[in-house]
């Protein structure tokens, strides 16, 4: 197939020389062995020069010398043969350069492909990390909401009612006999009996108003005392190690805190606390001024509900 291609479209080194070395040698009656004996060139090299099989020849620096010696032995000009050989060398060098360029292009393309794959992997890892972090936060929030819902279902809280509405509800639900007794007590308080009556209606009415006002004073003092007693609950946390906390005071929004060693926080609530501690062994917790003692090992996550209605803090 190579010979057919050469016949259809001869290469540059074949076009550069039309000298037929074999025919010239045969006209002179010389064989390749004769030329080899005279020129000290091997028969295989001489045959490759005659057949233009330059790829079988040694390095150019030696081959050019062999061509010149062969031409001198045949007594012909060596320029055309050397021109054909040089054209072959130029084509060979050009082909090698093209191969090197293609190899560099392929390496560059491969580097870009690897870089693109690495970037795509890093982006995928980043997206997975963001999604997993959001999922963990959503899971923690759902767990906290479920815990609060469970607690509310177990011990439903009744909102405080005004005194008048509570009294009206009590009167509506109380039996008739209890209602009559309450009415009698109310009449006794509202209409006090005067020990020293003067007989004058105006004087007695003024004295009665004074007595009623004095009777109401202890009631107001009693309410004030109850309010003073409702001081709520106090929670204190001291950090020994780096610890993550989530605190819910009554029904306020969750508060997330990252405590460093040596830090202290104090919180107040009127109903209760729900506390998540990410490092049970890294904090000291006091409730109402009393330490709760060890909560667990280092790195253990615990949950506290304070105050505990059953007497045991949930962990």
Backbone bond lengths (Angstrom), bond angles and torsions (degrees), N, CA, C in turn:
res aa  C-N    CA-C-N  psi(-1)  N-CA   C-N-CA  omega(-1)  CA-C   N-CA-C  phi
1 X - - - 1.467 - - 1.522 111.12 -
2 X 1.365 115.91 -36.19 1.462 119.92 178.80 1.510 111.43 -62.89
3 X 1.351 117.14 -39.64 1.460 120.24 178.90 1.514 110.67 -66.24
4 X 1.322 117.21 -37.93 1.461 119.95 179.22 1.514 110.73 -64.50
5 X 1.297 117.28 -42.90 1.465 120.86 178.22 1.515 111.00 -62.84
6 X 1.334 116.55 -39.67 1.470 119.95 178.68 1.517 110.49 -65.57
7 X 1.351 118.00 -33.70 1.465 120.88 179.50 1.513 111.41 -69.26
8 X 1.354 116.41 -40.41 1.462 119.60 -179.01 1.526 111.28 -69.83
9 X 1.328 117.13 -44.50 1.463 120.69 -176.91 1.510 108.91 -139.26
10 X 1.359 117.96 92.39 1.471 120.71 -177.80 1.508 110.81 -64.15
11 X 1.326 114.03 148.19 1.464 120.24 178.89 1.510 109.88 -75.58
12 X 1.369 114.70 171.73 1.470 120.37 -176.52 1.511 111.64 -64.93
13 X 1.331 116.81 -37.63 1.471 116.34 -177.08 1.522 111.06 -73.30
14 X 1.354 118.02 -23.39 1.460 119.54 175.46 1.525 110.59 -76.56
15 X 1.355 115.83 -35.27 1.462 118.72 178.15 1.532 111.85 -72.94
16 X 1.353 116.37 -25.85 1.475 119.14 -174.64 1.524 112.23 -70.35
17 X 1.336 118.13 -23.44 1.470 119.59 -177.81 1.527 109.62 -135.55
18 X 1.325 114.64 133.40 1.472 120.36 177.46 1.528 111.00 -112.62
19 X 1.328 116.76 11.37 1.476 120.83 -178.88 1.509 109.75 -77.55
20 X 1.316 116.28 130.35 1.465 121.73 177.63 1.525 107.12 -100.97
21 X 1.351 115.15 96.98 1.469 120.19 -176.50 1.529 111.74 -64.49
22 X 1.292 117.75 -36.22 1.464 120.99 -178.26 1.522 110.99 -66.03
23 X 1.333 116.38 -41.96 1.471 119.61 179.72 1.520 110.54 -65.75
24 X 1.328 116.72 -42.31 1.477 119.70 178.61 1.520 110.11 -60.96
25 X 1.323 116.16 -44.40 1.474 119.80 -179.52 1.521 110.68 -62.31
26 X 1.320 116.89 -43.73 1.466 119.34 -178.74 1.532 111.69 -66.78
27 X 1.352 116.69 -36.14 1.470 118.02 176.60 1.524 111.98 -63.50
28 X 1.300 116.10 -30.56 1.465 119.60 177.88 1.515 111.30 -82.75
29 X 1.340 119.23 -3.25 1.453 122.58 177.56 1.502 112.67 73.29
30 X 1.324 116.96 30.57 1.459 120.93 -178.59 1.527 109.22 -111.86
31 X 1.316 113.70 145.30 1.469 120.11 174.95 1.525 108.96 -102.71
32 X 1.335 114.91 170.82 1.462 118.27 178.67 1.525 111.44 -64.85
33 X 1.321 115.63 -31.99 1.463 118.13 178.06 1.529 111.07 -67.23
34 X 1.386 116.04 -36.33 1.463 119.01 177.44 1.526 110.31 -64.21
35 X 1.323 115.64 -45.07 1.471 118.91 179.98 1.526 109.63 -64.41
36 X 1.333 117.18 -38.12 1.456 120.64 -179.39 1.526 110.62 -65.77
37 X 1.356 115.95 -37.10 1.459 118.88 -179.87 1.512 110.87 -68.46
38 X 1.337 116.66 -38.61 1.460 119.76 -177.64 1.543 112.16 -76.56
39 X 1.336 116.20 -38.89 1.471 118.76 -173.69 1.523 113.82 -96.68
40 X 1.327 116.09 -7.32 1.461 120.92 -176.26 1.542 111.75 60.18
41 X 1.337 117.93 31.10 1.463 124.24 177.12 1.514 107.50 -109.67
42 X 1.310 117.61 138.45 1.464 121.14 -177.04 1.528 110.45 -65.06
43 X 1.340 115.17 152.81 1.455 121.34 -178.52 1.528 110.90 -62.45
44 X 1.338 117.43 -38.42 1.471 120.43 -178.49 1.530 111.50 -63.74
45 X 1.324 117.16 -36.97 1.464 120.36 178.39 1.521 110.34 -69.55
46 X 1.326 117.19 -43.67 1.462 120.54 178.53 1.522 110.90 -61.53
47 X 1.320 117.22 -41.64 1.462 120.71 179.36 1.526 110.92 -64.71
48 X 1.346 117.61 -39.00 1.473 120.60 178.92 1.525 110.55 -66.43
49 X 1.363 117.49 -35.76 1.467 119.87 178.26 1.517 110.33 -67.18
50 X 1.340 117.34 -43.75 1.461 120.66 179.79 1.533 111.91 -62.13
51 X 1.342 117.58 -39.76 1.465 121.83 -175.82 1.533 113.31 -89.42
52 X 1.313 116.20 6.33 1.474 121.35 -178.49 1.540 111.92 57.29
53 X 1.324 116.80 31.73 1.471 120.70 175.65 1.524 108.61 -92.56
54 X 1.321 113.29 70.28 1.463 119.74 -173.17 1.533 112.77 -66.61
55 X 1.317 117.08 -22.07 1.464 119.15 -178.90 1.528 111.91 -71.14
56 X 1.368 116.51 -14.47 1.460 120.38 177.72 1.521 112.30 -89.72
57 X 1.308 117.56 -5.11 1.465 121.58 -175.60 1.526 110.95 -87.17
58 X 1.332 116.55 159.10 1.478 119.84 179.67 1.530 111.13 -72.47
59 X 1.333 116.36 -162.98 1.463 122.33 -177.44 1.527 110.80 -57.52
60 X 1.359 117.15 148.87 1.476 120.77 -177.29 1.524 113.80 -54.91
61 X 1.332 116.84 -36.08 1.462 118.14 -177.35 1.531 111.51 -63.57
62 X 1.338 117.78 -30.83 1.459 121.52 176.88 1.530 111.27 -85.58
63 X 1.330 115.56 -38.76 1.466 119.54 -175.99 1.518 111.08 -63.87
64 X 1.335 118.18 -40.87 1.476 119.88 179.37 1.543 110.72 -60.87
65 X 1.313 117.00 -37.10 1.470 119.74 176.79 1.512 111.76 -66.92
66 X 1.351 117.73 -39.28 1.460 120.85 178.10 1.527 110.95 -64.19
67 X 1.342 117.31 -40.42 1.474 120.56 -179.46 1.527 110.14 -64.16
68 X 1.330 116.09 -43.47 1.474 119.01 -179.94 1.534 110.50 -63.09
69 X 1.319 117.29 -43.28 1.481 121.35 -179.47 1.521 110.90 -64.50
70 X 1.362 117.11 -41.72 1.460 121.00 178.87 1.525 110.62 -63.48
71 X 1.342 117.43 -41.00 1.469 120.79 179.76 1.526 110.50 -66.43
72 X 1.324 117.55 -40.00 1.471 119.96 178.91 1.531 111.02 -65.02
73 X 1.347 115.89 -35.92 1.470 119.54 179.09 1.520 110.63 -65.92
74 X 1.358 117.33 -37.78 1.464 121.41 177.76 1.524 112.22 -84.94
75 X 1.335 117.43 -3.87 1.462 123.76 178.78 1.536 111.17 60.20
76 X 1.359 115.37 48.38 1.465 121.39 177.12 1.526 109.09 -129.01
77 X 1.346 116.36 168.08 1.468 121.62 178.59 1.538 109.10 -76.48
78 X 1.332 115.06 133.06 1.471 119.71 -176.95 1.531 113.79 -91.55
79 X 1.353 117.65 -0.81 1.468 119.37 -174.21 1.534 111.92 -65.82
80 X 1.342 116.75 -42.87 1.456 118.92 -178.11 1.527 111.72 -65.51
81 X 1.335 116.41 -40.06 1.471 119.27 179.90 1.529 110.17 -66.79
82 X 1.355 115.04 -43.68 1.473 118.72 178.38 1.534 110.89 -63.61
83 X 1.325 116.75 -36.71 1.459 120.63 178.52 1.527 110.96 -62.81
84 X 1.329 115.98 -41.69 1.462 119.35 178.00 1.525 111.00 -64.66
85 X 1.350 117.02 -41.51 1.467 120.59 179.36 1.531 111.44 -65.89
86 X 1.361 116.18 -41.90 1.475 119.99 179.01 1.530 111.37 -63.67
87 X 1.350 116.71 -37.63 1.465 119.27 176.69 1.532 110.47 -63.09
88 X 1.320 116.63 -38.37 1.465 120.08 176.93 1.537 110.97 -63.42
89 X 1.330 116.42 -43.89 1.472 120.83 179.78 1.531 110.30 -62.58
90 X 1.346 116.93 -41.32 1.474 119.69 178.89 1.534 111.21 -62.06
91 X 1.326 115.33 -43.99 1.466 118.47 178.16 1.531 111.08 -62.68
92 X 1.327 116.54 -39.95 1.459 120.55 -179.96 1.528 110.82 -63.98
93 X 1.329 116.62 -44.56 1.473 119.91 179.49 1.527 110.80 -64.72
94 X 1.347 115.93 -40.08 1.463 118.91 178.97 1.532 110.36 -63.48
95 X 1.329 115.74 -41.41 1.472 119.01 178.71 1.521 111.29 -63.32
96 X 1.333 116.70 -40.78 1.465 120.04 178.50 1.526 111.42 -64.57
97 X 1.337 116.24 -39.13 1.472 119.17 177.31 1.527 111.06 -63.38
98 X 1.351 114.96 -41.82 1.468 118.27 178.68 1.530 111.14 -62.66
99 X 1.322 115.49 -39.54 1.470 119.34 178.82 1.525 110.64 -64.21
100 X 1.350 116.18 -42.14 1.466 119.51 178.87 1.526 111.31 -63.77
101 X 1.350 115.74 -40.82 1.470 118.92 178.83 1.530 110.45 -63.41
102 X 1.346 115.46 -42.68 1.468 118.65 179.48 1.528 110.96 -64.22
103 X 1.333 116.20 -38.63 1.466 118.99 178.40 1.521 111.39 -65.08
104 X 1.349 116.98 -42.19 1.468 119.89 178.35 1.524 110.48 -63.65
105 X 1.348 115.19 -41.74 1.475 118.42 179.21 1.523 110.77 -62.46
106 X 1.343 115.70 -41.54 1.460 119.61 179.66 1.528 111.28 -65.18
107 X 1.339 117.40 -40.25 1.462 120.63 177.75 1.522 110.87 -64.25
108 X 1.352 115.75 -43.23 1.465 119.22 178.81 1.528 111.07 -62.37
109 X 1.344 115.84 -42.64 1.469 119.60 178.34 1.527 111.01 -62.75
110 X 1.341 115.49 -39.42 1.462 119.94 179.20 1.523 111.03 -65.33
111 X 1.365 116.78 -41.54 1.477 119.90 178.45 1.521 110.82 -62.55
112 X 1.339 116.43 -43.10 1.469 119.50 179.12 1.533 111.05 -63.59
113 X 1.336 115.89 -38.51 1.464 118.78 178.80 1.524 111.45 -64.55
114 X 1.345 115.62 -44.64 1.471 119.69 179.13 1.524 110.37 -62.79
115 X 1.342 115.87 -42.27 1.474 119.64 179.37 1.531 110.69 -61.35
116 X 1.338 115.72 -43.29 1.466 119.04 179.06 1.522 112.04 -62.75
117 X 1.336 116.29 -40.38 1.461 119.68 179.15 1.524 111.02 -64.95
118 X 1.353 116.91 -42.80 1.474 120.54 178.87 1.519 110.82 -62.05
119 X 1.342 116.47 -44.29 1.469 119.75 179.13 1.523 110.65 -61.89
120 X 1.334 116.67 -42.58 1.472 119.89 179.18 1.529 111.17 -62.47
121 X 1.343 116.58 -40.07 1.475 119.60 178.76 1.521 110.62 -64.82
122 X 1.353 117.06 -43.39 1.471 120.14 179.44 1.522 111.18 -62.48
123 X 1.337 117.02 -41.74 1.475 119.88 178.57 1.523 110.14 -63.41
124 X 1.335 116.74 -41.90 1.470 119.53 179.11 1.521 111.28 -63.09
125 X 1.350 116.90 -41.43 1.471 120.14 178.18 1.520 110.49 -63.02
126 X 1.344 117.11 -42.02 1.469 120.67 179.73 1.526 110.90 -62.63
127 X 1.350 116.80 -43.38 1.469 120.24 -179.94 1.531 110.17 -64.21
128 X 1.339 117.06 -42.51 1.468 120.26 178.97 1.520 110.59 -62.40
129 X 1.360 116.44 -40.00 1.472 120.09 178.92 1.520 111.10 -62.84
130 X 1.350 117.55 -45.65 1.463 120.96 -179.92 1.524 110.46 -61.94
131 X 1.350 116.57 -44.63 1.459 119.89 -179.18 1.523 111.63 -64.86
132 X 1.344 117.35 -40.37 1.467 119.68 179.61 1.515 111.14 -67.84
133 X 1.358 117.31 -36.82 1.474 119.52 178.69 1.526 110.58 -65.50
134 X 1.333 116.83 -44.45 1.469 119.66 177.67 1.519 110.63 -62.72
135 X 1.339 117.02 -37.87 1.460 119.77 -179.98 1.523 110.74 -65.98
136 X 1.359 117.58 -40.51 1.466 120.10 178.18 1.516 111.31 -63.55
137 X 1.353 117.05 -43.67 1.456 119.89 178.52 1.523 110.87 -62.15
138 X 1.340 116.81 -42.48 1.459 120.33 179.57 1.523 110.50 -65.02
139 X 1.350 117.16 -37.59 1.460 120.58 179.21 1.525 111.22 -65.71
140 X 1.368 116.21 -43.61 1.470 119.63 178.77 1.520 110.35 -62.97
141 X 1.352 117.21 -43.37 1.464 120.50 178.71 1.513 111.48 -62.75
142 X 1.339 117.26 -41.26 1.462 120.70 178.89 1.516 111.17 -65.25
143 X 1.357 116.87 -40.38 1.458 120.50 178.56 1.519 110.92 -62.89
144 X 1.349 116.72 -43.61 1.462 120.72 179.42 1.517 111.08 -63.63
145 X 1.341 116.48 -44.09 1.463 120.01 179.07 1.520 111.06 -63.08
146 X 1.344 116.45 -39.89 1.465 119.81 178.76 1.523 110.89 -64.54
147 X 1.355 116.12 -40.17 1.465 119.45 179.35 1.523 110.74 -63.48
148 X 1.335 116.10 -43.87 1.468 119.33 179.42 1.525 110.50 -63.93
149 X 1.343 115.80 -41.61 1.465 119.24 179.18 1.514 110.94 -62.60
150 X 1.348 117.10 -42.13 1.462 120.00 178.03 1.512 111.92 -62.07
151 X 1.348 116.17 -42.48 1.463 119.72 179.62 1.515 110.91 -64.12
152 X 1.340 115.97 -40.40 1.461 119.10 179.52 1.523 111.06 -65.21
153 X 1.338 116.29 -37.17 1.461 119.16 178.74 1.524 111.44 -69.24
154 X 1.353 116.30 -36.82 1.458 118.77 179.72 1.521 112.22 -71.12
155 X 1.328 117.24 -41.64 1.465 121.05 -178.34 1.504 108.72 -132.14
156 X 1.320 118.99 81.05 1.460 121.16 -179.03 1.517 111.27 -63.61
157 X 1.299 114.52 136.27 1.463 120.60 -179.07 1.516 109.60 -92.66
158 X 1.350 116.13 133.78 1.457 121.79 178.22 1.513 107.92 -98.48
159 X 1.328 119.56 119.95 1.459 120.49 -178.95 1.516 110.84 -63.80
160 X 1.346 118.50 145.17 1.469 121.16 179.67 1.514 110.38 -63.13
161 X 1.337 115.56 141.09 1.453 122.04 179.71 1.521 109.60 -111.97
162 X 1.324 116.43 152.30 1.463 119.10 175.95 1.519 110.42 -60.64
163 X 1.329 114.56 157.19 1.455 120.57 -174.59 1.526 111.61 -64.11
164 X 1.344 115.57 -39.75 1.457 119.38 -177.62 1.515 110.98 -66.76
165 X 1.408 117.23 -43.52 1.454 119.99 179.48 1.519 111.26 -64.33
166 X 1.349 117.42 -41.24 1.465 120.48 177.79 1.517 110.83 -61.66
167 X 1.327 116.24 -40.24 1.469 119.54 179.76 1.512 110.95 -65.54
168 X 1.375 115.78 -40.46 1.454 119.42 179.63 1.519 110.81 -65.49
169 X 1.361 116.81 -42.39 1.457 119.60 178.25 1.515 110.68 -63.49
170 X 1.331 116.50 -37.81 1.458 119.82 -179.96 1.515 110.10 -65.32
171 X 1.326 115.25 -40.78 1.461 118.37 179.28 1.519 111.17 -67.32
172 X 1.354 117.47 -36.20 1.455 119.84 -179.80 1.519 111.37 -68.24
173 X 1.337 116.83 -38.58 1.469 120.37 -176.10 1.514 112.73 -87.99
174 X 1.328 117.71 -17.30 1.470 119.63 -176.65 1.518 109.73 -73.57
175 X 1.320 118.27 151.08 1.465 121.81 177.12 1.512 110.94 -68.90
176 X 1.340 118.14 161.53 1.474 121.18 -176.50 1.509 112.70 -57.19
177 X 1.341 117.34 -40.25 1.460 118.35 -178.11 1.523 111.17 -64.03
178 X 1.372 116.87 -42.46 1.466 119.83 178.62 1.500 110.62 -65.43
179 X 1.352 117.63 -35.30 1.468 120.76 178.55 1.510 110.55 -65.02
180 X 1.348 116.18 -40.83 1.459 118.44 179.81 1.528 110.32 -64.92
181 X 1.366 116.58 -40.96 1.462 118.72 179.46 1.521 110.56 -63.34
182 X 1.362 116.95 -41.36 1.465 120.13 179.14 1.508 110.21 -63.36
183 X 1.340 117.16 -38.59 1.468 120.19 179.10 1.515 110.38 -65.28
184 X 1.336 114.69 -42.06 1.465 117.67 179.33 1.508 111.01 -62.97
185 X 1.350 117.61 -41.58 1.470 119.95 178.63 1.503 110.93 -64.37
186 X 1.347 115.57 -40.64 1.460 118.48 179.04 1.512 111.03 -62.40
187 X 1.340 116.93 -41.07 1.473 119.78 179.07 1.508 110.35 -63.99
188 X 1.323 115.80 -38.48 1.464 119.26 179.97 1.508 110.93 -63.95
189 X 1.351 117.39 -38.62 1.468 119.57 -179.23 1.505 111.15 -75.29
190 X 1.345 116.36 -42.68 1.463 119.46 -176.72 1.522 112.94 -69.92
191 X 1.339 116.90 -31.01 1.463 120.09 -178.15 1.521 109.51 -121.93
192 X 1.345 118.61 79.93 1.464 121.35 -178.71 1.533 110.39 -69.40
193 X 1.314 114.82 150.11 1.472 121.56 178.04 1.513 108.71 -89.60
194 X 1.337 117.23 126.14 1.464 122.60 -179.77 1.514 109.72 -82.78
195 X 1.322 114.56 131.11 1.466 118.23 178.42 1.538 111.23 -74.62
196 X 1.348 116.88 -40.87 1.475 121.38 -177.92 1.504 109.11 -108.01
197 X 1.304 117.64 88.12 1.460 122.37 178.58 1.502 109.36 -90.06
198 X 1.321 118.47 134.54 1.456 124.02 -178.33 1.504 112.52 -92.24
199 X 1.310 115.97 -15.01 1.448 119.68 -176.88 1.503 113.84 89.80
200 X 1.373 115.74 -15.73 1.460 119.56 177.26 1.518 108.10 -85.30
201 X 1.341 119.65 123.78 1.477 120.89 -176.82 1.515 113.12 -61.60
202 X 1.345 118.59 -39.63 1.470 120.53 -177.84 1.521 110.36 -68.38
203 X 1.314 116.57 -44.70 1.477 120.08 179.81 1.512 110.41 -63.18
204 X 1.379 115.95 -43.24 1.472 119.05 -179.97 1.526 111.08 -64.66
205 X 1.351 119.11 -37.65 1.471 122.31 179.43 1.515 110.60 -64.31
206 X 1.356 117.48 -41.89 1.466 121.38 178.84 1.519 110.31 -63.94
207 X 1.318 115.59 -43.80 1.473 119.55 179.13 1.518 110.54 -64.37
208 X 1.355 116.26 -38.53 1.464 120.00 178.89 1.519 111.02 -63.47
209 X 1.351 117.83 -41.51 1.475 120.73 178.19 1.508 111.04 -62.25
210 X 1.349 117.47 -40.08 1.464 121.34 178.06 1.515 111.57 -61.67
211 X 1.358 113.14 -42.24 1.470 118.16 -178.89 1.530 110.99 -64.70
212 X 1.357 116.39 -42.54 1.468 120.09 178.52 1.515 111.06 -61.80
213 X 1.351 117.40 -42.29 1.467 120.50 179.55 1.511 111.08 -62.24
214 X 1.358 116.33 -40.86 1.459 119.40 178.56 1.528 111.03 -66.29
215 X 1.339 116.70 -33.28 1.471 119.62 179.72 1.511 112.02 -70.25
216 X 1.335 118.47 -27.33 1.461 120.85 -179.85 1.517 112.66 -78.93
217 X 1.289 118.32 -22.53 1.474 121.41 -176.60 1.520 112.11 -61.10
218 X 1.329 119.67 -45.09 1.472 118.50 178.84 1.515 112.38 -61.94
219 X 1.359 118.00 -33.92 1.459 120.02 178.75 1.521 110.77 -62.39
220 X 1.315 119.12 -45.60 1.459 123.39 178.48 1.523 110.45 -63.56
221 X 1.316 117.49 -40.53 1.461 120.04 178.63 1.514 110.81 -64.29
222 X 1.333 116.51 -36.60 1.468 119.96 179.13 1.524 110.83 -65.05
223 X 1.351 118.95 -43.03 1.462 121.75 178.02 1.519 111.18 -62.60
224 X 1.336 115.00 -41.70 1.457 118.63 179.15 1.519 111.10 -62.58
225 X 1.349 116.36 -37.85 1.472 119.28 179.32 1.514 111.42 -66.55
226 X 1.340 116.49 -37.42 1.462 119.52 178.74 1.515 110.72 -64.37
227 X 1.349 116.02 -41.49 1.462 119.14 179.00 1.526 111.16 -64.76
228 X 1.305 116.38 -38.25 1.465 118.27 178.76 1.513 111.64 -65.96
229 X 1.348 116.42 -30.48 1.460 118.55 179.63 1.531 112.35 -73.68
230 X 1.350 117.50 -23.47 1.466 121.06 -178.83 1.528 110.14 -82.25
231 X 1.302 115.40 73.79 1.469 120.26 -177.69 1.530 111.46 -89.09
232 X 1.376 119.61 -7.64 1.457 122.06 178.87 1.512 112.31 82.40
233 X 1.384 115.86 -163.03 1.458 122.82 -177.22 1.527 109.53 -118.78
234 X 1.323 115.65 146.69 1.463 121.99 -178.10 1.531 108.14 -122.23
235 X 1.330 115.77 129.95 1.466 123.09 179.83 1.525 108.61 -120.79
236 X 1.323 116.06 130.34 1.475 122.08 178.67 1.522 108.68 -125.54
237 X 1.336 115.49 134.39 1.472 121.16 -179.54 1.526 108.37 -131.50
238 X 1.340 116.70 126.42 1.468 123.53 175.96 1.526 107.94 -112.02
239 X 1.346 116.51 130.88 1.465 121.48 -178.47 1.516 110.54 -93.98
240 X 1.336 115.39 127.40 1.470 121.07 171.42 1.522 111.24 -96.78
241 X 1.311 116.40 -28.17 1.456 122.70 179.40 1.524 108.68 -136.75
242 X 1.322 115.50 172.92 1.465 120.11 177.34 1.528 108.66 -65.03
243 X 1.343 116.09 122.40 1.467 121.11 -172.55 1.517 109.77 -141.36
244 X 1.349 115.25 138.71 1.473 121.60 175.32 1.520 109.06 -97.53
245 X 1.345 117.01 136.32 1.468 122.67 -179.26 1.522 109.82 -129.12
246 X 1.335 114.80 150.37 1.462 121.81 167.66 1.523 106.83 -133.73
247 X 1.349 116.76 118.12 1.463 122.18 -173.38 1.524 108.77 -118.24
248 X 1.336 116.06 133.96 1.465 122.69 173.44 1.522 107.49 -119.61
249 X 1.332 116.79 116.97 1.455 122.37 178.20 1.529 108.26 -99.31
250 X 1.322 115.90 116.25 1.471 121.07 -176.40 1.536 108.29 54.79
251 X 1.339 115.86 -118.88 1.468 120.04 -179.48 1.524 111.28 -118.23
252 X 1.326 115.94 27.62 1.454 120.35 176.85 1.525 110.10 -78.08
253 X 1.346 117.89 164.87 1.477 120.03 176.67 1.524 111.53 -60.90
254 X 1.320 115.66 153.39 1.460 121.10 179.00 1.526 110.44 -62.68
255 X 1.320 114.89 146.85 1.469 121.53 177.15 1.523 107.86 -123.59
256 X 1.337 116.54 118.71 1.464 122.04 179.19 1.528 109.05 -99.90
257 X 1.339 115.90 132.47 1.471 121.98 -175.26 1.517 108.40 -134.61
258 X 1.330 116.61 139.41 1.464 123.09 171.37 1.527 107.38 -111.29
259 X 1.329 116.23 102.90 1.468 121.21 -175.83 1.526 110.28 -89.52
260 X 1.323 114.78 138.41 1.453 121.60 176.74 1.528 109.35 -100.01
261 X 1.340 118.20 158.43 1.461 120.35 -179.64 1.530 110.86 -55.56
262 X 1.351 115.29 133.86 1.456 120.73 178.65 1.518 114.06 93.83
263 X 1.337 118.52 -10.20 1.459 120.41 -179.23 1.526 110.92 -84.16
264 X 1.344 115.95 154.45 1.469 122.63 178.07 1.513 108.53 -136.22
265 X 1.330 116.21 141.05 1.458 121.31 173.95 1.522 108.79 -128.63
266 X 1.332 115.89 150.85 1.468 122.83 178.19 1.519 107.87 -131.36
267 X 1.320 117.55 130.39 1.441 122.74 179.81 1.523 109.69 -130.56
268 X 1.365 115.92 150.08 1.458 122.37 178.86 1.523 109.02 -123.55
269 X 1.347 115.36 146.14 1.454 120.97 177.83 1.530 108.35 -148.69
270 X 1.313 116.10 151.60 1.460 120.35 179.73 1.525 112.24 -93.47
271 X 1.353 117.88 -24.84 1.459 120.58 -177.70 1.536 112.52 -110.85
272 X 1.358 115.48 -57.49 1.456 118.22 -176.12 1.523 110.03 -170.37
273 X 1.339 114.80 169.48 1.462 124.17 173.19 1.526 108.63 -120.06
274 X 1.344 115.71 143.89 1.468 122.33 165.99 1.528 106.65 -122.64
275 X 1.340 116.32 117.96 1.474 121.51 -171.17 1.520 109.08 -124.87
276 X 1.338 116.39 127.24 1.463 122.99 169.37 1.526 107.89 -104.07
277 X 1.341 116.67 127.87 1.467 122.17 -178.77 1.525 107.41 -118.62
278 X 1.334 116.43 122.28 1.458 120.48 -177.32 1.514 114.32 -80.97
279 X 1.332 118.71 -16.62 1.469 123.01 -179.66 1.520 107.03 -138.87
280 X 1.346 116.78 89.87 1.456 120.98 -172.35 1.522 112.37 -61.59
281 X 1.328 116.81 -34.10 1.454 119.64 -178.87 1.509 113.95 -84.11
282 X 1.330 118.19 -0.10 1.465 121.11 -176.12 1.512 114.64 -101.13
283 X 1.347 119.11 5.19 1.469 121.11 -178.03 1.522 110.12 -138.54
284 X 1.356 114.99 158.28 1.456 123.85 169.21 1.519 107.28 -116.15
285 X 1.329 116.87 125.45 1.461 121.93 -175.32 1.520 109.00 -114.38
286 X 1.350 116.00 132.02 1.463 122.22 175.69 1.521 107.75 -123.42
287 X 1.341 115.16 136.10 1.463 121.08 178.33 1.522 108.57 -125.02
288 X 1.342 114.89 124.42 1.457 121.41 -176.28 1.535 111.29 57.06
289 X 1.346 115.36 36.48 1.458 121.21 177.46 1.508 114.76 80.93
290 X 1.353 119.35 1.31 1.455 122.04 -178.46 1.531 109.75 -113.30
291 X 1.346 117.84 126.44 1.472 119.66 178.17 1.532 110.72 -63.93
292 X 1.343 116.55 142.73 1.460 121.85 178.21 1.522 112.83 -86.67
293 X 1.342 116.59 -9.34 1.453 119.17 179.96 1.521 111.89 80.85
294 X 1.345 118.42 -171.53 1.477 121.25 -178.84 1.531 111.16 -60.92
295 X 1.326 115.34 134.79 1.466 121.42 179.44 1.515 112.90 -101.08
296 X 1.322 117.35 -19.38 1.458 120.25 -178.66 1.519 110.60 159.17
297 X 1.327 116.04 -175.18 1.451 121.23 -178.45 1.522 111.01 -79.14
298 X 1.316 115.36 167.65 1.464 120.51 177.93 1.528 109.98 -65.38
299 X 1.321 115.50 135.60 1.456 120.91 179.15 1.508 114.18 85.02
300 X 1.336 118.30 -5.99 1.465 120.53 179.69 1.526 109.90 -83.02
301 X 1.341 116.20 139.97 1.464 122.05 178.43 1.529 108.75 -94.90
302 X 1.340 116.71 126.99 1.463 121.31 179.69 1.521 109.15 -127.83
303 X 1.338 114.56 159.81 1.458 121.23 175.38 1.518 108.58 -125.94
304 X 1.341 116.31 132.60 1.458 122.22 179.01 1.513 109.04 -116.71
305 X 1.346 116.97 139.24 1.453 123.01 170.99 1.518 106.59 -120.64
306 X 1.306 117.74 112.73 1.462 123.80 -174.18 1.528 109.64 -125.15
307 X 1.360 118.07 131.07 1.472 126.06 -5.85 1.519 110.63 -77.96
308 X 1.328 114.49 152.90 1.459 119.80 178.60 1.520 108.13 -88.82
309 X 1.327 117.86 120.56 1.471 122.27 -177.46 1.521 111.36 -61.98
310 X 1.349 116.58 -28.14 1.468 120.23 -176.72 1.508 112.89 -92.40
311 X 1.339 115.80 -2.48 1.472 118.64 176.96 1.493 113.91 93.59
312 X 1.342 120.11 -4.01 1.473 123.31 178.77 1.504 108.27 -123.81
313 X 1.336 116.41 126.44 1.462 120.22 177.77 1.512 108.53 -73.37
314 X 1.351 116.92 128.81 1.467 121.16 -178.36 1.512 109.79 -75.79
315 X 1.349 117.24 134.38 1.457 121.22 -178.86 1.502 109.34 -130.06
